[in-house]
Amino acid sequence: MFPMLTESQKKADFVFTELERRIAEGVWKIGEQIPTEAELAEEFSCSRGTVSRAIARLSHEKLVERRTRAGTRVVQRPQTGAHSRNGGAHALDLDACACIYPSVEHEGIAMIVQGFQSAANEARQRVMMLTTGMNFRKEAEIVGRLGEFNVRGAVIYPVIRSPQDQVYYMQMILACPYPVVMVGVNLPGVNRPGVVSDGQHAAYTMTRRLLDQGLRRIGYLSNYAWVPSTRDRYLGYRQAMSEAGVFDDSLAHLESRMQPRFDNPLEEPTQIARDFFDRMWTRHPGGLEAIVCAEDFLAHGCITAATERGLRVSTASGDLKVTGIGGFRNLPRLDLPLTTYRMPFSHMGATAFRVLNEQIAGRYDGPLETILRGEPVPGGTA
């Protein structure tokens, strides 16, 4: 129960102040729902109309977002400091576009960031670059607080390692009060633009390359398999194999785990590849003729696992052929260059900035998902 209010203390003011304090202290995180008006009215011993007026003030201050039948969600914490052009308070008035990403230790992400920066420089737009590591909650917190610094919008490379992370992240994106463009990994259903690579075309192209060599026992290996962009790659493999009349679901393995390590990026992919070889050579005593890998990291892992089994990977007279997807140049050197598909990472970053810039200007009328194709890179492994 709360103390009786004097005549000068309007209950709506008191409720507003108390809710504002709770939001500031993180009782409700960015993207989370606050209690219903009925629940708050009971707690504060007042009418729902009083609570409604308090929440309307919170909405006017851009602290919450009210949605019919969806409740009221926190969109940012109370701001202090200098005033922005629209009258809101900002801790620091940057008037910038942000790019938020895990780390440039990942070569693909580094190229996306470089593409974003180049496009921003060309447009003479101030930018703020923020790294989060693999902590998705830290990334979500940063995204939720950017409004405090008058950031005009953000390009985000999502950190999502589990379905639970994805649900949390989707709620945060839905609650964002400023323009957001996702790059690399898109989240269907959040009604925000995304820029991704054409994974289906990549896997289809690499599988067709092997089929055109007369190979038929072609396996497929991916991790992070529950993510839509990874599923697209599997569908490309499946399409090519089905067109050739040789699709066999037992030749594919879609591994859901993905715990990347920037200090040793090949450790997990190599173990996944070893497990894949154990499974495939048990199911198919004759072994596989080739493997389409959803990532270059997995292709390196497969080549290591093959070597451990005494199998030679080669385009010409080898026991096995292996292809990757990514086109990374900074992975450890192989005896033969990897046959792969180079993704258009830099182009993705530049495109994401341009989509964001048009969104900020209120003139973006393009698709919710921009899909960019890369190109195959010949090598010595397939």
ROZA-251571 format. One record per residue (C-alpha): x negated, y negated, z; residue in three letters. Coordinates in steps of 0.001 Angstrom, whole numbers, padded with zeros to 6 digits, always signed. Layout:
// residues N
XYZAla
...
This chain:
// residues 382
+000000+000000+000000Met
-001130-003589-000691Phe
-000658-006554+001692Pro
+002369-008826+001266Met
+001699-011640-001171Leu
+002328-015290-000298Thr
+004616-017444-002438Glu
+001576-018984-004168Ser
+000219-015585-005146Gln
+002290-014344-007994Lys
+002438-010609-008112Lys
+001629-010585-011813Ala
-001582-012520-011097Asp
-002489-010099-008341Phe
-001833-007052-010507Val
-003821-008596-013372Phe
-006774-009380-011090Thr
-006769-005892-009584Glu
-006581-004138-012952Leu
-009293-006400-014354Glu
-011517-005506-011393Arg
-010987-001785-011921Arg
-011839-002070-015604Ile
-014986-004058-014749Ala
-016053-001409-012216Glu
-015527+001410-014703Gly
-012579+003075-012986Val
-011308+003573-016533Trp
-013966+004021-019195Lys
-013835+002501-022669Ile
-011261+004445-024680Gly
-009458+005882-021650Glu
-005803+005258-020857Gln
-004778+003287-017787Ile
-001746+004529-015799Pro
+001717+003899-017205Thr
+003705+000791-016288Glu
+006016+002935-014157Ala
+003077+004410-012227Glu
+001502+000985-011672Leu
+004820-000540-010615Ala
+005168+002152-007954Glu
+001569+001673-006785Glu
+001848-002116-006499Phe
+005418-002077-005157Ser
+006679-004367-007909Cys
+008864-004271-011002Ser
+007808-002874-014361Arg
+008329-006356-015792Gly
+005646-007701-013443Thr
+003226-004971-014517Val
+004081-005603-018160Ser
+003163-009297-017804Arg
-000157-008363-016176Ala
-000989-005896-018940Ile
-000010-008476-021555Ala
-002664-010776-020067Arg
-005224-007957-020194Leu
-004315-007436-023840Ser
-004633-011173-024542His
-008123-011070-022995Glu
-008891-008152-025354Lys
-009590-005815-022430Leu
-006883-003310-023370Val
-004930-002247-026426Glu
-001231-001410-026151Arg
+000192+001143-028578Arg
+003791+002267-028854Thr
+004176+005829-027543Arg
+000383+006097-027177Ala
-000068+004160-023943Gly
-002553+001438-023048Thr
-006280+002049-023563Arg
-009306+000130-022321Val
-011222-001395-025247Val
-013868-003435-023417Gln
-014936-004611-020000Arg
-014450-008164-018715Pro
-016999-010508-020260Gln
-018963-013277-018633Thr
-021265-015950-019991Gly
-021183-018223-023030Ala
-017950-018689-025006His
-017603-017468-028547Ser
-015901-019240-031415Arg
-012562-017606-030702Asn
-012535-018625-027059Gly
-013561-015254-025624Gly
-016526-014956-023284Ala
-019776-013351-024403His
-022821-012416-022375Ala
-024927-013232-025439Leu
-023629-014681-028703Asp
-025568-012678-031322Leu
-023162-013061-034263Asp
-024744-009920-035752Ala
-023968-006541-037284Cys
-025172-003524-035313Ala
-026606-000193-036413Cys
-026404+002493-033730Ile
-028182+005815-034224Tyr
-029895+008596-032217Pro
-033547+008250-033291Ser
-035744+007507-036302Val
-037716+010651-035415Glu
-035178+012412-037635His
-036309+011675-041190Glu
-032816+011489-042657Gly
-031628+009062-039988Ile
-034769+006959-040493Ala
-033964+006624-044204Met
-030336+005710-043442Ile
-031539+002990-041064Val
-034015+001716-043653Gln
-031246+001514-046257Gly
-029006-000372-043814Phe
-031758-002874-042971Gln
-032675-003474-046610Ser
-029053-004179-047552Ala
-028630-006465-044527Ala
-031791-008393-045411Asn
-030551-008805-048969Glu
-027274-010212-047613Ala
-029180-012438-045125Arg
-027205-010907-042272Gln
-028594-010768-038735Arg
-028642-007193-037410Val
-029140-005454-034087Met
-030658-001946-034101Met
-029909+000327-031127Leu
-031146+003871-030494Thr
-029364+006227-028110Thr
-031272+009507-028207Gly
-028962+012529-028082Met
-026849+011091-025231Asn
-023420+010672-026820Phe
-021960+009025-023694Arg
-024678+006380-023824Lys
-023839+005805-027486Glu
-020138+005538-026614Ala
-020914+003051-023834Glu
-023002+000900-026187Ile
-020248+000925-028803Val
-017685-000043-026189Gly
-019716-002986-024884Arg
-020850-004565-028144Leu
-017972-007016-027971Gly
-019726-008663-025018Glu
-022446-009847-027411Phe
-020201-011104-030223Asn
-021258-008278-032512Val
-019159-008595-035669Arg
-019092-004877-036460Gly
-021200-001724-036353Ala
-022468+001116-038508Val
-022674+004209-036317Ile
-024393+007554-036795Tyr
-022340+009641-034334Pro
-024019+011845-031729Val
-021640+014811-031503Ile
-022897+018161-030243Arg
-019676+019864-029164Ser
-015924+019730-029857Pro
-015503+018128-026419Gln
-017913+015365-027423Asp
-015912+014847-030603Gln
-012616+014331-028736Val
-014239+011756-026435Tyr
-015911+010030-029362Tyr
-012713+009847-031403Met
-010915+008156-028495Gln
-013711+005605-028231Met
-013668+004873-031983Ile
-009887+004482-031960Leu
-010191+001918-029163Ala
-012927-000165-030843Cys
-011715-003786-031247Pro
-014181-004598-034065Tyr
-014914-003043-037511Pro
-016768+000270-037435Val
-018233+002338-040280Val
-019520+005840-039590Met
-022430+007195-041576Val
-023813+010716-041945Gly
-021033+012371-039953Val
-017433+011312-040504Asn
-014525+011887-038119Leu
-011287+012545-040012Pro
-008196+011130-038364Gly
-009632+007974-036777Val
-008746+005724-039725Asn
-012249+004216-039909Arg
-014390+004177-043073Pro
-017198+006682-043355Gly
-020136+007139-045732Val
-021365+010713-046155Val
-023361+012850-048557Ser
-021641+015303-050901Asp
-022470+018495-049046Gly
-020166+020599-051195Gln
-021967+019538-054377His
-025346+020158-052719Ala
-024611+023757-051705Ala
-022767+024486-054949Tyr
-025752+023233-056972Thr
-028288+025330-055044Met
-026119+028461-055179Thr
-025561+028060-058932Arg
-029321+027744-059397Arg
-029774+031178-057821Leu
-026832+032737-059675Leu
-028234+031464-062968Asp
-031382+033487-062224Gln
-029268+036653-062180Gly
-029247+036995-058383Leu
-026094+038302-056700Arg
-026849+039218-053054Arg
-027112+035596-051973Ile
-026708+034847-048278Gly
-025728+031585-046643Tyr
-026876+030169-043299Leu
-025789+027053-041444Ser
-025727+025714-037913Asn
-023516+022890-036562Tyr
-020863+024788-038516Ala
-017762+023290-036857Trp
-018563+019791-038169Val
-016635+018830-041361Pro
-019774+017782-043273Ser
-021368+021183-042626Thr
-018185+023007-043576Arg
-018263+021166-046914Asp
-021608+022813-047667Arg
-020206+026252-046952Tyr
-017286+025536-049291Leu
-019761+024634-052054Gly
-021541+027983-051609Tyr
-018211+029808-051472Arg
-016963+028101-054644Gln
-020066+029016-056651Ala
-020057+032636-055459Met
-016306+032978-056121Ser
-016662+031590-059648Glu
-019315+034244-060287Ala
-017032+036954-058869Gly
-019541+037986-056175Val
-018295+036223-053037Phe
-018699+038402-049934Asp
-017934+036787-046593Asp
-020312+039164-044798Ser
-023264+037504-046577Leu
-022647+034187-044808Ala
-023293+033196-041214His
-021942+029937-039795Leu
-023655+029259-036465Glu
-021913+026700-034268Ser
-024820+025782-031976Arg
-027013+022767-032608Met
-029334+021420-029925Gln
-031951+019429-031855Pro
-035377+018607-030449Arg
-037190+015705-032018Phe
-040508+016923-030572Asp
-040092+020396-032118Asn
-037311+020271-034739Pro
-038033+023755-036129Leu
-037787+025694-032860Glu
-034021+026277-032827Glu
-033620+026688-036624Pro
-036343+029359-036630Thr
-034632+031328-033865Gln
-031286+031032-035659Ile
-033008+032346-038809Ala
-034487+035333-036929Arg
-031034+036209-035582Asp
-029624+035841-039103Phe
-032208+038238-040550Phe
-031473+040809-037821Asp
-027755+040581-038585Arg
-028030+040621-042388Met
-030574+043422-042685Trp
-028414+045538-040344Thr
-025241+044890-042357Arg
-026996+045173-045728His
-029860+047708-045568Pro
-030974+046654-049028Gly
-031482+043122-047742Gly
-030712+039874-049504Leu
-032116+038552-052750Glu
-031804+034906-051756Ala
-030554+032582-049011Ile
-028881+029190-049367Val
-029595+027191-046203Cys
-027435+024249-045143Ala
-030527+022300-044006Glu
-034221+022142-044843Asp
-034935+022937-041177Phe
-033101+026263-041523Leu
-034900+026971-044805Ala
-038245+026553-043033His
-036967+028842-040284Gly
-035935+031469-042840Cys
-039330+031367-044534Ile
-041007+031899-041153Thr
-038626+034755-040276Ala
-039172+036347-043704Ala
-042950+036174-043311Thr
-042671+037833-039885Glu
-040836+040710-041610Arg
-043505+041014-044282Gly
-041314+039493-046991Leu
-042810+037125-049546Arg
-040783+034045-050488Val
-041541+032891-054029Ser
-039904+031761-057266Thr
-041859+034232-059348Ala
-042581+037652-057868Ser
-041396+037249-054295Gly
-039141+039539-052266Asp
-036784+036695-051368Leu
-035791+033243-052572Lys
-034820+030425-050182Val
-033290+026995-050819Thr
-032674+024075-048480Gly
-030608+020899-048391Ile
-031978+017546-047284Gly
-035096+016845-049281Gly
-037210+015959-046250Phe
-040831+015095-046951Arg
-042248+015113-043419Asn
-041643+018723-042402Leu
-044682+021020-042005Pro
-046359+021945-045263Arg
-045414+025318-046770Leu
-047580+027540-048980Asp
-045130+026703-051776Leu
-043031+023513-051933Pro
-039447+024063-050793Leu
-036759+024225-053460Thr
-034116+021892-052084Thr
-031474+019234-052702Tyr
-032403+015670-051792Arg
-029624+013847-049975Met
-029213+010095-050734Pro
-029927+008937-047180Phe
-031200+005440-048005Ser
-028263+004847-050358His
-025903+005985-047593Met
-027304+003397-045174Gly
-027087+000581-047721Ala
-023549+001567-048706Thr
-022456+001718-045066Ala
-023685-001848-044531Phe
-021855-003117-047620Arg
-018610-001425-046548Val
-018982-002990-043092Leu
-019724-006422-044549Asn
-016608-006262-046723Glu
-014544-005116-043751Gln
-015729-008072-041682Ile
-014827-010418-044542Ala
-011381-008825-044723Gly
-011711-007749-048337Arg
-012545-004033-048152Tyr
-010029-002015-050159Asp
-012125+001079-050891Gly
-011635+004683-049747Pro
-011773+005751-046110Leu
-014572+008151-047039Glu
-017313+007284-049536Thr
-019054+010463-050730Ile
-022486+010094-052352Leu
-024314+012758-054362Arg
-028004+013522-054290Gly
-030073+015627-056673Glu
-031827+019024-056756Pro
-035584+019100-056221Val
-037446+021974-057945Pro
-039930+023864-055807Gly
-041697+027175-055441Gly
-039313+029027-053117Thr
-036375+029662-055467Ala
